[in-house]
Amino acid sequence: MTADLIKRGCVFVLFVLAQAMVLGRIHLFHYATPLLYVYFVISFERNQPKWAGLLWAFFMGLFIDIFLNTPGLAAASLTFIAAIQPYFLILFLPRDAADNLKPSMATLGPSKYSTYMITLVTLYCVLFYSLEFFNFFNWLQWALCVVGSTLITIALIYTFELYNSRQ
């Protein structure tokens, strides 16, 4: 329990620092920003208490908001994803799945994991940019930001998954 908490805390700090120091400064074509920290929430285990997932997600979003000066955007969006993640994960699990199953390409299979991950990342980006723009006056820029950020985030998560599957 304590070792898992320390490991999760280190991963938490790593994702916050990576987003704040490097990834938050990247804006490909002025639209696509990698939002890799959503991977932290997507990979919550099946048996993790819902309140713990909400707290982890809220505080990660809060720190991202503090470092990147996006008041409440990441906290609200990430907390929402953490709230629906356990219910969404159940849709892709086999009936005889272990209670401590961690969603990954190796445990769910490439097809199910891709659907699971792409849906949650897309939903996160839609919510994040909808809150950031707060209107649909410039809907083309909103759509380009959502699509660009979703694609680059999905590519980074696939990279992490392929790296983790080789170890």
Backbone bond lengths (Angstrom), bond angles and torsions (degrees), N, CA, C in turn:
res aa  C-N    CA-C-N  psi(-1)  N-CA   C-N-CA  omega(-1)  CA-C   N-CA-C  phi
1 M - - - 1.449 - - 1.525 110.51 -
2 T 1.331 116.98 -50.28 1.455 120.40 -178.91 1.528 111.22 -67.94
3 A 1.324 116.64 -40.12 1.466 120.00 178.64 1.525 110.80 -64.05
4 D 1.328 116.58 -39.30 1.465 120.40 178.08 1.523 110.88 -65.95
5 L 1.312 116.62 -38.96 1.464 121.06 178.77 1.532 111.09 -65.84
6 I 1.318 116.95 -41.69 1.469 120.86 178.36 1.525 110.40 -66.12
7 K 1.331 116.66 -42.36 1.458 120.25 178.77 1.525 110.61 -63.08
8 R 1.324 117.11 -44.70 1.469 120.66 179.21 1.523 110.61 -64.93
9 G 1.323 117.59 -36.97 1.463 121.09 176.92 1.523 112.25 -64.66
10 C 1.330 116.61 -40.03 1.472 120.16 177.98 1.527 110.91 -66.70
11 V 1.325 116.96 -41.24 1.464 120.35 177.49 1.525 109.92 -65.04
12 F 1.320 116.79 -39.06 1.466 122.69 176.75 1.530 110.18 -57.00
13 V 1.328 116.29 -51.55 1.466 121.23 -179.61 1.521 110.61 -63.16
14 L 1.322 117.53 -40.12 1.457 121.53 179.64 1.526 111.87 -62.26
15 F 1.323 116.94 -45.24 1.463 119.97 179.27 1.525 111.95 -66.90
16 V 1.324 117.11 -40.66 1.472 119.68 179.36 1.529 110.07 -64.35
17 L 1.320 117.24 -45.96 1.468 119.81 179.83 1.525 111.82 -65.77
18 A 1.323 117.30 -40.93 1.470 119.68 178.99 1.522 110.83 -62.67
19 Q 1.323 117.05 -41.25 1.460 119.59 -179.90 1.526 110.84 -70.82
20 A 1.318 116.79 -42.79 1.463 120.25 -176.15 1.524 112.51 -71.77
21 M 1.314 117.26 -38.91 1.460 120.07 -174.61 1.526 114.14 -89.03
22 V 1.335 117.20 -33.91 1.455 119.07 -172.75 1.531 112.22 -120.61
23 L 1.322 116.38 -63.25 1.460 120.22 -169.88 1.520 113.82 -66.84
24 G 1.310 118.01 -31.26 1.457 121.12 179.44 1.518 113.39 -69.90
25 R 1.311 117.30 -14.74 1.468 122.07 -179.73 1.535 112.07 -95.42
26 I 1.331 116.61 -5.62 1.461 121.24 -178.81 1.526 108.60 -93.07
27 H 1.328 115.38 125.23 1.462 121.52 176.45 1.530 107.33 -136.68
28 L 1.307 116.48 87.29 1.465 120.57 -178.00 1.521 109.76 -67.80
29 F 1.312 115.98 124.57 1.466 123.62 -179.73 1.526 111.86 56.86
30 H 1.309 117.56 24.00 1.469 125.57 -179.09 1.522 113.36 66.00
31 Y 1.314 118.40 13.98 1.464 121.01 -178.52 1.521 113.03 -128.23
32 A 1.299 118.69 -42.90 1.460 122.21 -170.80 1.523 110.88 -94.09
33 T 1.307 115.94 115.24 1.455 122.54 175.70 1.530 108.53 -118.23
34 P 1.333 119.09 125.45 1.465 119.47 178.67 1.526 110.57 -69.96
35 L 1.311 115.80 127.62 1.466 122.44 179.83 1.530 108.33 -115.53
36 L 1.309 116.13 63.42 1.459 122.53 -171.61 1.524 113.37 -66.56
37 Y 1.317 118.34 -24.33 1.464 120.78 -176.00 1.525 112.89 -63.22
38 V 1.324 118.56 -16.02 1.463 120.72 176.94 1.535 110.29 -66.68
39 Y 1.321 117.25 -22.26 1.470 122.36 176.04 1.528 111.22 -60.84
40 F 1.312 116.81 -32.51 1.467 121.60 178.06 1.527 110.38 -59.09
41 V 1.316 117.20 -42.67 1.461 121.78 -177.95 1.526 111.10 -79.04
42 I 1.311 116.96 -37.42 1.460 120.60 -179.67 1.527 111.09 -63.18
43 S 1.322 117.43 -29.39 1.459 120.60 -176.42 1.529 113.93 -94.89
44 F 1.324 118.16 18.98 1.469 120.30 174.26 1.530 109.72 -63.68
45 E 1.334 115.59 141.22 1.459 120.70 -179.92 1.524 111.04 -69.44
46 R 1.313 114.02 161.97 1.465 120.47 -177.95 1.523 112.40 -65.72
47 N 1.307 118.09 -40.92 1.467 120.90 -173.88 1.525 113.96 -90.10
48 Q 1.303 118.27 6.22 1.465 120.32 179.80 1.530 109.09 -67.59
49 P 1.332 117.64 135.41 1.467 119.01 177.76 1.531 111.43 -59.81
50 K 1.312 115.36 141.99 1.468 119.50 -176.92 1.524 111.76 -62.97
51 W 1.327 116.77 -36.38 1.466 119.24 -179.78 1.525 110.96 -66.23
52 A 1.330 117.13 -35.02 1.465 120.20 179.05 1.526 110.61 -68.02
53 G 1.332 116.25 -41.39 1.454 119.72 177.16 1.518 112.35 -62.55
54 L 1.329 116.14 -39.85 1.467 119.84 178.42 1.526 111.30 -65.76
55 L 1.329 117.07 -40.54 1.468 120.15 178.62 1.526 111.93 -66.12
56 W 1.341 116.82 -45.39 1.469 120.13 178.06 1.520 110.36 -58.63
57 A 1.338 115.91 -45.98 1.466 120.08 -177.48 1.522 111.32 -66.75
58 F 1.326 116.90 -42.80 1.458 119.14 -179.07 1.526 111.22 -63.15
59 F 1.323 117.06 -46.04 1.458 119.07 -178.24 1.534 112.11 -69.42
60 M 1.327 117.06 -33.75 1.460 117.86 175.02 1.527 109.45 -64.86
61 G 1.323 116.69 -45.83 1.461 120.17 177.70 1.513 112.26 -61.82
62 L 1.317 116.60 -38.12 1.464 120.76 178.97 1.529 111.32 -63.61
63 F 1.327 116.81 -45.02 1.464 119.62 178.83 1.528 111.52 -66.92
64 I 1.321 117.51 -38.22 1.463 120.58 175.86 1.524 109.45 -62.44
65 D 1.323 116.73 -43.34 1.469 120.72 178.62 1.523 111.72 -62.38
66 I 1.307 116.80 -40.52 1.477 120.46 -179.87 1.531 110.52 -65.03
67 F 1.331 116.61 -46.69 1.454 119.73 -176.29 1.527 113.48 -73.26
68 L 1.330 117.67 -32.20 1.461 120.71 -175.40 1.530 113.20 -104.75
69 N 1.328 116.80 3.72 1.458 122.05 176.61 1.536 111.95 56.81
70 T 1.313 115.19 48.25 1.460 122.05 174.76 1.526 107.16 -119.57
71 P 1.325 117.84 82.83 1.464 121.27 -168.35 1.526 114.57 -60.32
72 G 1.313 115.60 101.50 1.450 122.42 173.05 1.515 115.82 86.31
73 L 1.308 119.23 -8.40 1.468 120.79 -175.96 1.530 111.63 -66.68
74 A 1.300 116.48 -54.55 1.460 120.24 -177.82 1.522 110.97 -68.07
75 A 1.320 117.88 -37.88 1.467 120.63 -179.75 1.520 111.05 -63.60
76 A 1.310 117.59 -46.75 1.464 120.89 -179.44 1.526 110.94 -66.46
77 S 1.316 117.08 -46.34 1.464 120.83 -177.16 1.526 111.84 -66.61
78 L 1.319 116.81 -43.51 1.462 120.80 -178.13 1.528 111.22 -70.41
79 T 1.318 117.68 -36.03 1.460 120.91 177.21 1.528 110.29 -65.90
80 F 1.321 117.15 -38.67 1.461 120.27 176.68 1.520 111.39 -63.42
81 I 1.322 116.92 -43.66 1.469 120.56 178.88 1.530 110.15 -63.72
82 A 1.332 117.26 -39.57 1.466 120.22 178.14 1.527 111.23 -66.61
83 A 1.326 117.45 -30.66 1.462 120.73 179.63 1.527 111.62 -70.71
84 I 1.332 117.66 -35.72 1.461 119.45 -177.63 1.531 113.20 -95.03
85 Q 1.320 118.09 -13.98 1.463 121.89 -175.55 1.533 113.75 -57.51
86 P 1.349 120.55 -45.76 1.471 118.43 -179.08 1.525 112.81 -63.83
87 Y 1.322 116.97 -37.73 1.458 120.49 179.98 1.525 111.23 -72.24
88 F 1.305 115.47 -34.62 1.455 120.36 179.42 1.521 110.80 -73.45
89 L 1.318 117.34 -35.12 1.465 121.60 179.99 1.524 111.19 -64.51
90 I 1.316 117.27 -36.07 1.466 121.64 -178.63 1.533 111.05 -59.31
91 L 1.320 116.96 -31.44 1.464 120.77 -179.22 1.529 112.53 -64.13
92 F 1.324 117.49 -24.29 1.454 121.18 -174.05 1.526 113.46 -107.77
93 L 1.320 118.18 -2.02 1.455 120.96 -177.91 1.517 111.44 -89.59
94 P 1.330 117.20 144.02 1.464 119.07 171.44 1.532 109.68 -70.24
95 R 1.285 116.18 159.00 1.473 120.46 -176.48 1.527 113.08 -62.49
96 D 1.296 117.33 -32.20 1.462 120.94 -177.79 1.529 112.54 -97.66
97 A 1.315 117.35 26.78 1.470 121.25 -178.65 1.530 110.50 -71.12
98 A 1.316 115.50 147.83 1.462 121.37 179.33 1.525 110.37 -67.74
99 D 1.322 115.80 154.27 1.461 120.14 -179.12 1.519 112.81 -69.55
100 N 1.318 117.55 -29.91 1.468 120.11 -177.82 1.530 111.70 -100.36
101 L 1.314 117.54 28.74 1.460 122.20 -178.77 1.526 110.59 -67.43
102 K 1.320 114.88 130.07 1.460 121.24 176.26 1.523 107.13 -102.42
103 P 1.336 117.77 122.37 1.461 118.93 -177.08 1.527 111.56 -65.27
104 S 1.294 115.32 125.14 1.456 121.88 177.12 1.520 107.65 -155.88
105 M 1.313 115.71 173.71 1.450 119.96 179.26 1.525 110.68 -66.20
106 A 1.323 116.81 -31.71 1.463 120.85 -179.38 1.528 112.21 -73.80
107 T 1.335 118.05 -35.13 1.460 120.27 -176.33 1.528 113.24 -87.08
108 L 1.323 117.75 -36.50 1.462 120.82 -178.45 1.519 113.23 -94.58
109 G 1.314 116.53 -21.92 1.459 120.36 -173.41 1.517 109.06 96.34
110 P 1.320 117.14 151.88 1.470 120.03 -175.40 1.522 114.20 -60.39
111 S 1.307 117.53 -40.33 1.463 120.71 -176.11 1.529 111.98 -69.06
112 K 1.319 116.47 -51.34 1.468 120.34 -179.31 1.527 111.14 -65.97
113 Y 1.325 116.53 -41.45 1.461 118.73 179.94 1.520 111.16 -65.19
114 S 1.311 116.66 -39.84 1.467 119.35 179.14 1.524 110.91 -61.69
115 T 1.312 117.11 -45.03 1.464 120.28 178.84 1.521 110.95 -63.23
116 Y 1.320 116.59 -45.01 1.465 122.79 178.90 1.526 110.87 -59.16
117 M 1.323 116.29 -51.15 1.460 121.41 -175.32 1.519 112.14 -70.11
118 I 1.319 117.44 -44.95 1.461 120.50 -178.21 1.521 110.89 -63.44
119 T 1.309 117.56 -39.63 1.467 120.61 179.59 1.521 111.38 -64.95
120 L 1.327 117.47 -46.25 1.463 119.62 -178.96 1.526 112.06 -68.35
121 V 1.325 117.88 -39.01 1.468 120.39 178.69 1.525 110.19 -66.66
122 T 1.322 117.30 -42.23 1.463 120.43 178.39 1.520 110.71 -63.11
123 L 1.315 116.56 -44.36 1.463 120.19 178.09 1.526 111.38 -61.80
124 Y 1.333 116.37 -40.29 1.460 120.11 177.99 1.529 110.97 -62.32
125 C 1.324 116.50 -47.13 1.478 120.03 -178.29 1.524 111.52 -65.48
126 V 1.322 117.99 -39.20 1.470 120.77 177.55 1.524 110.01 -61.91
127 L 1.312 117.03 -46.47 1.465 120.49 -179.79 1.527 111.60 -66.83
128 F 1.325 117.39 -44.14 1.461 121.72 -178.84 1.526 111.10 -60.18
129 Y 1.326 117.17 -49.88 1.462 119.91 -177.18 1.524 112.51 -76.29
130 S 1.317 117.89 -25.88 1.468 119.45 173.90 1.523 110.11 -66.55
131 L 1.313 116.58 -40.90 1.469 119.69 176.71 1.529 111.42 -69.74
132 E 1.326 116.58 -35.40 1.459 119.10 -179.15 1.532 111.59 -69.47
133 F 1.316 117.08 -45.29 1.463 119.94 -178.99 1.526 111.15 -78.04
134 F 1.313 117.87 -35.04 1.458 127.64 176.35 1.526 113.46 60.38
135 N 1.312 117.71 5.39 1.463 121.75 170.12 1.520 107.71 -157.44
136 F 1.301 115.84 168.83 1.455 119.77 -179.39 1.523 110.26 -113.56
137 F 1.340 115.32 33.09 1.453 119.60 178.29 1.521 110.27 -64.88
138 N 1.314 116.24 -44.62 1.459 121.22 177.78 1.529 107.92 -108.29
139 W 1.312 116.31 70.71 1.454 121.57 -172.95 1.525 112.59 -68.25
140 L 1.322 118.42 -28.09 1.455 120.38 179.24 1.534 111.01 -66.60
141 Q 1.328 116.93 -42.95 1.465 120.06 177.34 1.524 110.33 -65.45
142 W 1.325 117.55 -39.45 1.463 121.94 177.12 1.526 110.06 -60.15
143 A 1.325 117.14 -47.13 1.462 121.34 -178.64 1.529 111.35 -64.82
144 L 1.329 116.95 -40.36 1.465 119.79 178.22 1.525 111.58 -64.91
145 C 1.323 117.03 -39.35 1.471 120.31 177.65 1.528 110.62 -65.45
146 V 1.324 117.39 -43.44 1.462 120.73 -179.77 1.522 110.48 -63.90
147 V 1.315 117.05 -49.66 1.470 120.24 -177.17 1.529 111.12 -66.85
148 G 1.324 117.31 -45.10 1.459 120.36 -179.38 1.517 112.70 -63.40
149 S 1.329 116.67 -46.75 1.466 120.00 -179.93 1.518 111.62 -67.45
150 T 1.320 116.78 -36.72 1.466 119.80 177.75 1.519 110.68 -63.66
151 L 1.309 117.19 -45.96 1.468 120.18 -177.59 1.521 112.42 -65.28
152 I 1.323 117.39 -43.34 1.467 119.28 -178.79 1.535 111.23 -71.09
153 T 1.324 117.20 -33.99 1.464 120.41 177.38 1.522 110.46 -68.69
154 I 1.328 117.24 -41.88 1.466 120.89 177.66 1.529 110.32 -62.38
155 A 1.317 117.61 -41.61 1.463 120.61 178.69 1.531 111.30 -62.12
156 L 1.324 117.33 -41.27 1.471 120.36 178.52 1.532 111.67 -67.72
157 I 1.313 117.17 -39.03 1.472 119.83 179.03 1.528 110.14 -66.80
158 Y 1.329 117.67 -41.12 1.471 119.89 174.80 1.522 110.90 -59.78
159 T 1.316 117.41 -39.03 1.457 120.90 177.88 1.530 110.41 -61.72
160 F 1.314 117.14 -45.37 1.469 121.14 177.26 1.519 110.83 -61.25
161 E 1.313 117.19 -44.03 1.459 121.06 -178.80 1.530 111.98 -64.41
162 L 1.307 116.70 -41.57 1.456 119.19 178.07 1.528 111.22 -66.80
163 Y 1.316 117.20 -37.02 1.457 120.63 176.88 1.527 110.74 -66.16
164 N 1.334 117.48 -42.78 1.459 121.20 -179.42 1.524 112.33 -69.47
165 S 1.323 117.26 -30.86 1.466 119.45 -179.27 1.535 112.01 -73.04
166 R 1.318 117.18 -22.41 1.469 120.17 179.18 1.519 111.91 -83.12
167 Q 1.309 117.35 -9.95 1.466 119.29 -178.51 1.492 112.22 -103.71
